[in-house]
Amino acid sequence: MSSSASPSTTPSSGTRKNRVLIVDDDPAVRRVTRTLVQFLGHDTAEATNGNECLRMLGAVEPEVILLDMLMPEKDGIETLREIRAIDSITPIIAMSGGSRVDAALCLRFASNLGAPLVLLKPFTADELGAALDLALKRREEALRAQQLRPGLTA
């Protein structure tokens, strides 16, 4: 786990930056992804596996989750199912390099479980930026729709 457990603000606006929770067991992937996400203007928090991710959700309150599909302890598919059981709003971007299984198949499965945005590792800064932009747009749309339907929860 690392950086920004508390909300930070942009100096000019005073508004909270979007926080991206990066969940990956590979420290090098987390480091590179963190650098790219921060370069794109977002705050980051990190988890090394699905169990840590689930423990952090309430405290971190991410706007987007970048979730590796192949991890020890609790893999991305199981983590995705558990997140979706308690949170249908926060966008999840599934990531996979496919070291143990076909990455495309794994990412397709993740998409069917509630992570329609997927990134095949290694991904470029442009691919990551486009996925984050789309995820944040979908989050705003989901929040607006939820406000229009009183009594429904995430």
Long-range contacts (C-beta under 8 A, 24 or more apart in sequence): 1-45, 1-46, 1-47, 1-48, 1-52, 1-56, 2-34, 2-44, 2-45, 2-46, 3-34, 3-43, 3-44, 3-45, 3-46, 4-43, 4-44, 4-45, 5-45, 5-59, 5-60, 7-43, 8-43, 17-41, 17-42, 17-43, 18-42, 18-43, 18-63, 18-64, 18-132, 18-136, 19-43, 19-44, 19-45, 19-60, 19-61, 19-62, 19-63, 19-64, 20-44, 20-45, 20-62, 20-63, 20-64, 20-65, 20-66, 20-132, 21-45, 21-46, 21-47, 21-53, 21-56, 21-57, 21-60, 21-62, 21-64, 21-65, 21-66, 22-46, 22-47, 22-66, 23-47, 23-48, 23-49, 23-50, 23-52, 23-53, 23-65, 23-66, 23-67, 23-68, 23-71, 23-76, 23-79, 24-48, 24-66, 24-68, 24-71, 24-95, 25-49, 25-68, 25-71, 25-72, 26-68, 29-68, 29-121, 33-66, 33-128, 36-125, 36-128, 36-129, 37-66, 37-128, 37-132, 39-125, 40-125, 40-128, 40-129, 40-132, 42-132, 49-73, 49-74, 50-74, 50-75, 50-76, 50-78, 50-79, 50-82, 53-79, 53-83, 54-79, 54-82, 54-83, 57-83, 57-86, 57-87, 62-90, 63-90, 63-91, 63-135, 63-136, 63-139, 64-90, 64-91, 64-92, 64-93, 64-132, 64-135, 64-136, 64-139, 65-90, 65-91, 65-92, 65-93, 66-93, 66-95, 66-119, 67-92, 67-93, 67-94, 67-95, 67-110, 67-115, 68-95, 68-96, 69-94, 69-95, 69-96, 69-106, 69-107, 69-110, 70-96, 70-97, 70-98, 70-99, 70-100, 70-101, 70-106, 76-110, 77-106, 77-109, 77-110, 77-113, 80-110, 80-113, 80-114, 80-115, 81-113, 83-114, 84-113, 84-114, 86-154, 87-154, 88-114, 88-142, 88-154, 89-139, 89-142, 89-143, 89-146, 89-154, 90-139, 90-154, 91-117, 91-135, 91-136, 91-138, 91-139, 92-117, 93-117, 93-118, 93-119, 93-131, 93-132, 93-135, 94-118, 94-119, 95-119, 95-120, 95-121, 95-123, 96-120, 96-121, 97-121, 97-122
